[in-house]
Amino acid sequence: GTKMELPLWLSKGLYEKKRRVLSVELPKVYREGWRTVFNADPNVVDLHKMGPYYYGLGSQMLHFDSPENPEIAQTLLQV
């Protein structure tokens, strides 16, 4: 039950479908609350301020099984 931050490459290696050693928590900018903000008006949100690699990291987060993946993918396409 310990929470820790790991590099993305290590997380992907430990999150293999055959033996899942860890669970992944979405960064706050990809959660439902922030997606609502983007849907309201994506023109006023400074994505660089929130994370300079917003699109790259978002696309990598889709590799992890999450029920929110379809909504995250849609937001990445719209923003």
Protein Blocks (a to p, Z undefined) as FASTA:
>chain_A
ZZcdddfklmmmmmcfklccbdcdddfklmmklmmmmmmommlpcfklnomklmmmmmmm
mmpccfklmmmmmmmmmZZ
